[in-house]
Amino acid sequence: MSLARTLARRAAVQAVYQWQLARDSLPDIERQFVEELQLAKSLYRRHAEGFELSPPEREQLEELLEKFGRSQGTDEVEEEDVTLEQRASQCQVPDVQVGYFKELLHGVANNLALLDAALAKYLDRPIDEVDPVERAILRIGCYEFMRRPETPYRVILNEAINLAREFGAAQSYRYVNGILDRVAHECRAVEMAARRRG
């Protein structure tokens, strides 16, 4: 599992979520996220190399690390008590695979009817009534099952569960797991059968 792809999925969930709620244009959302990613990398690199950041730059870097960085699983501290140095040391460098981020964002939007139809078979309510965070994660996972056959279904499923734990409600990861596991059985039946045979 590639960290750059993991971070691309993380950014894509946030971008798809934003698109679902605001229905802003995809190019505008893409541009906003790509600019923020580039700024995060630039500020992070300058901070890591010991350059003094201005107070506004430090604040920007803190916000961008929270948005795009991935915690390394260290003990969590109350958000207001976390310094920039602590956050920077606890996060992976925000080195997102931008091409994959763009593919996921546009792939979900351009295949929405297909994805929603595949998910609808297993949902307990209409797709528009699913929590927007869970909906974004489900759509991205479903897209990857259908359009990225070279990525093992277990990787896609585990990534979706992790995203639901991070961004969703307390038990949303169980819901996401249950739905996407059923979608995987349909979309990846050959892969799953081969895996069972060993």
Secondary structure as UniProt FT lines:
FT   HELIX           3..22
FT   HELIX           26..48
FT   TURN            49..50
FT   HELIX           55..68
FT   HELIX           79..81
FT   HELIX           84..90
FT   HELIX           98..110
FT   HELIX           112..120
FT   TURN            121..122
FT   HELIX           127..129
FT   HELIX           132..147
FT   TURN            149..150
FT   HELIX           153..167
FT   TURN            170..171
FT   HELIX           172..187
FT   HELIX           189..197
//
